[in-house]
Structures are given as structure tokens and as C-alpha cells.
């Protein structure tokens, strides 16, 4: 098989085969157990519901709100996480002072903060943005600290010989050397951040995909619930792919 044909198989046919297997299993389960639509609607019913949803303004508003909350929180978490991680990786005394707090707080999952964010910020965007920033922040802090600490010592010696001060050495040498690991961490952090924002919307929100699914579950509209779950997965995969593409472009530019 030639190059273009192999690319078509890998990029199109194999993914479609995977989706077809999932749909076949879904339909087989439905037929075997004879489940009513309120328990498990058919793939066709969910597809029809999705086709109706995408034609409504409310649907795109929910998608836009969730993406807005995610992007704002993600950018805040990445910037602050890389900054603190760089400080911890560069200066041993600062790392010793900050590690207990970082290690303790990073095991408090974002979902544990949801009741407090609702109490403090209500259903406004601020609470969800902060939850995403919190989730992303600790992934980036730990990854940046480890990446900077593992930079090849030869690079540091060369930078010092060239007359670089500690700040310039950290910014222009160590951070660049750690870039591949940071790119991987940024993609992993995006997945956690997207999960955090949708989970927060399940409990307290005025708009968003999580609220859409909660309202549908309350009214027993199972096809909307499953359709919303599919949308969450598709948007999350799209966000991850976009961040991966940006990371590769950044690494190539670097």
C-alpha cells in the first residue's frame, strides 16, 4: 500500500471502524435486553437529538460558556503553574519551602472545592474558571519543577560561561530545555481542566454543557443526556488536539 493509501487507512478508516464497533455494541445491547428508550435510547435517536440540538442557539451558548470558562482557567493555571514550577526547579531553598504546601494541595481534587466555590461565587463564571485554573495549576507546577530540575547540567555551565545571570539562565536555557515535557504536561492538564469545568457545571451553573445534561436528566430526556456526553467528548478531544498542534508548532519554532 502506498503512502497516501496508508494515511487514509490510519487517519480515516481505522477510526471509523472503532466508532462502528461502539455503535454496533450499543445497538446489540439495546436489542438483547430490550431496554426502553428512557433507559437507553438507540444510536439513531441520539443522533436525531444531536441534529436538533445543534440547530438551537441555547446549545451553542452552552458550548461557548463551557469553552470560555475552560480557556480562561486553563491559561491562568498554565501561566501560574509554570512560573511557580520554574522557581521551585531553580532554587532549592524555595522548593523546600513550597513543596509541603504544593504536595498537600495537589491531592485535594478540584471537585472537593465545588461546594465552596458555589458558596463564594454562586453560579457565576468565576468559580468555574478558578476550578479549572486550580486543576491545571498543580499539573504544571509538578511537571515544570521536575523538567527544570532534570535539565542537563552542561547547559547550565555553558550559560554561566556565557555570562548569563540566574534569571536569564532559567528563562532562556532551562525553560527551553524543559519545553518538550511542558508540552506533554499542558495537554494532560487540558484534559483534567475540561473534566473539572463540566463537573462543576453539573452542580452549580447558569449555563454550560454540564447544566444542559443536568436539566435533561431531571426531565428524563435520556437522549439529550447521552448526546451531551458525546458533545463533551468531542469538544474535549478537539481541545486536546488543538493544544497538541500548538505545542508542536511552539517546539518547532523554538
C-alpha positions in Angstrom: 0.0 0.0 0.0 1.4 3.4 -1.0 1.9 6.4 1.4 -1.5 8.2 0.7 -3.4 4.9 1.0 -1.8 4.0 4.3 -2.6 7.5 5.6 -6.3 7.2 4.7 -6.4 3.8 6.5 -4.8 5.2 9.6 -6.5 8.6 9.8 -10.0 7.7 8.5 -10.8 4.1 8.1 -9.5 2.8 11.4 -11.2 5.5 13.5 -14.4 4.9 11.6 -14.1 1.2 12.3 -13.7 1.9 16.0 -16.8 4.1 16.1 -18.8 1.5 14.1 -17.8 -1.2 16.7 -19.0 1.0 19.6 -22.3 1.7 17.8 -22.8 -2.0 17.0 -22.2 -2.9 20.6 -24.6 -0.2 21.7 -27.4 -1.4 19.4 -26.8 -5.0 20.3 -27.1 -4.3 24.0 -30.3 -2.4 23.3 -31.8 -5.3 21.3 -30.6 -8.1 23.6 -32.0 -6.6 26.8 -35.0 -4.8 25.1 -34.3 -1.6 27.1 -36.9 1.2 26.9 -35.7 4.5 25.4 -35.8 6.2 28.7 -33.1 3.8 30.0 -31.0 3.6 26.8 -32.1 5.3 23.5 -30.9 3.9 20.2 -27.9 5.4 18.4 -30.3 6.8 15.8 -32.5 8.5 18.4 -29.4 10.1 19.9 -28.1 11.2 16.5 -31.5 12.7 15.8 -31.5 14.6 19.1 -28.0 15.9 18.4 -29.1 17.1 15.0 -31.9 19.0 16.6 -29.7 20.4 19.4 -27.0 21.8 17.0 -29.8 23.9 15.4 -30.6 25.7 18.6 -29.0 28.9 20.0 -29.1 27.5 23.5 -26.9 24.6 22.6 -24.1 26.8 21.2 -24.4 29.1 24.1 -23.8 26.2 26.5 -20.8 25.1 24.4 -19.5 28.6 24.3 -19.8 29.1 28.0 -18.0 25.9 28.9 -15.2 26.7 26.4 -14.9 30.3 27.8 -14.6 29.0 31.4 -12.1 26.4 30.3 -9.9 28.7 28.3 -9.7 31.4 30.9 -9.0 28.9 33.7 -6.5 27.0 31.6 -4.4 30.0 30.7 -4.3 31.2 34.3 -3.3 27.7 35.5 -0.6 27.2 32.9 1.0 30.6 33.4 1.0 30.5 37.2 1.9 26.8 37.3 4.9 27.2 35.0 6.1 30.3 36.9 6.0 28.6 40.3 7.4 25.4 38.9 10.3 27.3 37.4 11.0 29.0 40.8 10.9 25.6 42.5 13.1 23.9 40.0 15.7 26.7 40.0 16.1 27.4 43.7 16.4 24.6 46.2 15.5 26.6 49.3 12.3 27.9 47.7 11.5 24.3 46.6 11.9 23.0 50.1 9.7 25.7 51.5 6.9 25.4 48.9 6.9 21.6 48.4 4.8 20.7 51.5 2.0 23.1 50.5 2.1 22.0 46.9 2.2 18.3 47.6 -0.7 18.6 50.1 -3.0 20.7 48.0 -2.5 18.9 44.7 -4.1 15.8 46.2 -7.2 17.7 47.0 -9.2 17.1 43.9 -10.9 20.1 42.2 -14.4 18.5 42.8 -13.9 18.9 46.6 -13.8 22.6 46.1 -17.1 22.8 44.2 -19.3 23.4 47.3 -17.1 26.2 48.5 -16.9 27.9 45.0 -20.7 27.8 44.8 -20.9 29.3 48.3 -18.3 32.0 47.5 -19.2 32.8 43.9 -22.6 31.4 43.3 -23.3 30.2 39.7 -21.1 32.9 38.1 -18.3 32.1 35.7 -15.6 33.0 38.3 -16.0 29.8 40.4 -15.6 27.5 37.3 -12.7 29.5 36.0 -10.9 29.1 39.3 -11.6 25.4 39.5 -10.1 24.9 36.1 -7.1 27.0 37.0 -6.7 25.0 40.2 -6.8 21.7 38.4 -4.3 22.8 35.7 -2.0 24.7 38.1 -0.8 21.7 40.0 -0.2 19.6 36.9 2.0 22.3 35.5 3.8 23.1 38.8 4.9 19.5 39.3 5.8 18.9 35.7 7.8 22.2 35.4 9.7 21.6 38.6 10.7 18.1 37.5 11.6 19.2 34.0 13.7 22.1 35.1 15.5 20.0 37.8 16.4 17.4 35.2 17.9 19.8 32.7 21.4 18.7 31.5 24.0 20.4 33.8 26.2 21.0 30.8 23.6 23.5 29.5 23.8 25.4 32.8 27.6 25.5 32.7 27.6 26.8 29.2 25.1 29.5 30.0 27.1 30.6 33.0 30.3 30.7 30.9 28.5 33.0 28.5 27.8 35.4 31.3 24.1 34.7 31.9 22.6 35.7 35.2 20.4 33.2 37.1 17.1 34.7 35.8 18.3 34.7 32.2 19.7 31.2 32.5 16.4 30.0 33.9 14.3 31.7 31.2 16.4 31.2 28.1 18.1 27.9 28.8 16.3 25.8 31.4 12.8 26.6 30.4 13.6 26.0 26.7 15.3 22.7 27.5 12.2 21.6 29.5 9.8 22.6 26.7 9.0 19.0 25.4 8.0 17.9 28.9 6.0 21.0 29.4 4.2 20.5 26.1 3.1 17.0 27.2 2.1 18.3 30.6 0.0 21.1 29.0 -2.0 18.5 27.1 -2.6 16.3 30.1 -3.6 19.4 32.1 -6.2 20.3 29.5 -8.0 17.0 29.9 -8.2 17.5 33.7 -9.3 21.1 33.3 -12.1 20.2 30.8 -13.3 17.5 33.2 -13.3 20.0 36.1 -15.3 22.7 34.3 -18.0 20.2 33.1 -18.2 18.6 36.6 -18.6 22.0 38.2 -21.5 22.8 35.9 -23.3 19.7 36.9 -23.8 21.2 40.4 -23.8 24.9 40.1 -24.1 26.9 36.9 -26.3 29.2 34.9 -25.2 27.8 31.6 -22.9 25.2 30.1 -22.8 21.7 28.9 -22.9 20.3 32.4 -26.1 22.2 33.2 -27.6 21.1 29.9 -27.1 17.5 30.9 -28.4 18.0 34.4 -31.6 19.6 33.1 -32.1 16.8 30.6 -31.6 14.2 33.4 -34.1 15.9 35.6 -36.7 15.8 32.8 -35.7 12.2 31.9 -34.7 13.1 28.4 -32.0 10.4 28.2 -31.2 11.1 24.5 -30.2 14.6 25.4 -28.1 13.3 28.3 -26.2 10.9 26.1 -26.0 13.4 23.3 -24.4 15.9 25.7 -21.9 13.4 26.9 -20.9 12.8 23.2 -20.5 16.5 22.7 -18.4 16.8 25.8 -16.1 14.0 24.5 -15.9 15.5 21.0 -15.1 19.0 22.3 -12.6 17.7 24.8 -10.8 15.7 22.0 -10.8 18.8 19.8 -9.3 20.9 22.6 -6.6 18.3 23.2 -5.8 18.1 19.5 -5.6 21.9 19.3 -3.3 22.1 22.2 -1.2 19.3 20.8 -0.9 21.2 17.5 0.0 24.4 19.2 2.6 22.6 21.3 4.2 21.1 18.2 4.3 24.5 16.5 5.8 26.0 19.6 8.5 23.3 19.8 9.3 23.7 16.0 9.5 27.4 16.4 11.7 27.1 19.5 
